[in-house]
Amino acid sequence: MKVEWLRKIVGLFLLVLLIGIGFSKPIQEYVSIPKEIILFEGQEAAITSLPVFSQSNNDAIYSLADHGENTLSIKGEESGEEQMLLQMADFPVKNVNIKVLPDFKVIPGGQSLGVKLNTLGVLVVGHHLIDTEKGQESPGEVAGIEVGDIIMKINDQPIKKMSEVASFVEEAGENGNSLKLLVKRDEKEFETELTPIKAKNEFHYRMGLYIRDSAAGIGTMTFYHPESKKYGALGHVISDMDTKKPIVVHDGQIVRSTVTSIEKGANGNPGEKLARFSNDKEVIGNITRNSPFGIFGELTKGIKNGVLDEALPIALSHEVKEGPAKILTVVEGDEVQEFDVEVASTVPQKFPATKGMVIRITDKELLDKTGGIVQGMSGSPIIQDGKIIGAVTHVFVNDPTSGYGVHIEWMLNEAGINIYAKDQEDKEKKAS
């Protein structure tokens, strides 16, 4: 009882002092607690404040524990949302919105993947000058087509493969006609006409364009959601090696891959995993999306990493902290291993954005083998305090021991997994 009275006296003294020196307006800023706290069922969040004590009309969705030294611990009990009223000496100081999300877990990856992408339409990767009686000419360039454009249709017919283009070009050339092309450039589409021509001493007509309809490479699996079968990998967009523009995906597949060797990274020269697609080339999933946050789709075959095959909770961006963590990745064969890293910095992002963390490799074994982060390691899941917090994405060219990471919540969002879904369903049921 005496302690309680002492708290009230101290709190009242501080409140009067603040008002007396003209700080009545920023009292809310005086309390170092955010306006909103989001956590999952069963998870705890520690918050530190000045001598401010909490009262709440209803503590059904969370529980509070006072750990002394002005530290409160909030534990999510059941999904929902309500306000916590903070008071100082029985005077209201601040309302904090508490949001408890349904328990959510995904299985971490770490496996080496082979990636095969088929573009939407055919991608223009260069101009080809054709030798004619009148000199060199590129019909594609004359038609206003630029490197990075995507040819979607020819004569109103959708184009999906390079092999479909030749017959249109040959027929138009033989008949002296032009081709009507529907072209996509960035987010806009336009129509143009292209007249195929024949090179000297050749029998076939040409467009004067270099085109591509697919791409392949390797990367690392980040997570797998067993309920929806959805996965996320790489942590960054796949761009065409010539145009440097993101590949617009028509469809694609992922297969298992085996790391054959490592080109060790050094300052100014990022290293690389050298890998081959597994001998069976069995498709284990599709690719439906290629975004700045990675590639996404659904798995058709179950895969295990052999290290952490249990579903783990995730950490939202504001829960990630600087300090020790681990990554899962493959550096030899197809064996997933766990390595030590450090989260050097992290940004509590409120909206989807890449490069949310800076990661530093601290594991001596990994540094000896790779020099740090290498190409092909992108997508390696980052785990901190038993939670998946994100994925490795980019290496610093001048410091291969360090690089960027992306927060897991944004990858889940891109995969079409709504971590708020159950909470929304419960609200709808209560409302009805």
C-alpha positions, 0 to 999 in steps of 0.5 A: 500500500505504501509503495502504491501511494509513493508511486502516486506521489512521485507521478503527481510530482512529475506531472505538476513539474511538467506543467509548471515548466511549460511542457503540458503539451508534449506530455504524450511525447514524454512517455516513450511508448508508441501509439500502437503496439502490434504483436501475435498471440503468445508473443511478448513485447517489452516497453519502457516508460517513465513512472507511468502506470497502466489501467485498462477497462478490458484486458481480455486480449492481452496481459501486463506484467511489471518488471520493475525499472519502469518496464512493462511486458505486454503479452498477446492472449487472443486476437483482437484490438483495444486501447490501453490507457496509461495514467500518471498518478491517476491522471490520463496521459496516453492511449495506446492501441493494442493489436493482437494478431492470430498466431502465425507461423511459416517453415524456413527454407534455405534450400538452393533452387533452380529458377526457370522463368517464361516472359509475358510475350517476348522481350526485346534485348537488342537491335540487329542491323541487317545488311541490305542493298541500301545499307544497314537497317533495323526494321525494329528500330525504325518501328520505334521499338526499344530495348526492354520493350515486350512484344505482346501481340503480332497481328492481334495474336498473343505471342508467348514464345520466340518460336511463334514469331518466325512464321509471322515474319516470314509470311509478312515478308513474302507478301510484302506486308507490315506486321502490326505489333502490340508493344508493352513499355513499362506500364504502357502499351502502344501499337506500331508497324514493322516491315520485315526485310531480307539481308543480302544473300539470305533467304529469310526475312528478319525484324532486326531485333534480338528477342528472348522468351525465358530466363534461368538462374539459381537462388534460395528458398526463404519460406513455405506456408504449409496451409496455403502451399505458398512460398517465397524466395530470392528476396529481390526481383529477377531482371534480364541480364541485358536490359537490366529491367524486371522480367514480366512473368508469364509463368515459371517453375522452380526445381532443386539445385546443387551447389558445385563450387563457390567463387569467393567474394572480395572487395569490389568483386562480389562472389557467386554460388555456381550450381546446376539444376538437379539431375531429375529436374523435377518441378517442385513449384510454379512461379506466378510473381516476380516482384522487388521482394522476390519470386512467389508461387505454390509448391507442388512437392514437399521439401525439407531443409534438414535443419529447421523443418518446424514452422516458426513464428515471424517477427514484424519489422518493428520487432527486429532488433540489432544483434546476433541472428542466423541464416540458413543457406547452402554452400556445398552440394544440397546440404542446408547449414546454419551460420551466424550473422549480425543484424547491424541495423534495422528500420521499423518500416510501416509500409512495404519497402526493400532494404529494411536491414543491414546484415553482417556475416560473422561466421568464420566458416562461412567467411572462409568459404564464401568471403561473405554474401555471394550471388545465389545466397539471396533469399536465405532466411534470417532467424532471430530469437526463434523467429523468421525476420526476413531474407538476405537480398543484396551484397555490398560490392565494396564489403562482401561481408555485409549486405541488405535484408528484406523484412519477412512481412513484406515477402508474405504480403507479396506471396498473397498471404494475409497475416491479418486474415483470421483476425478479419474473419473473427471480426466479421463473425462477431459483427454478424 
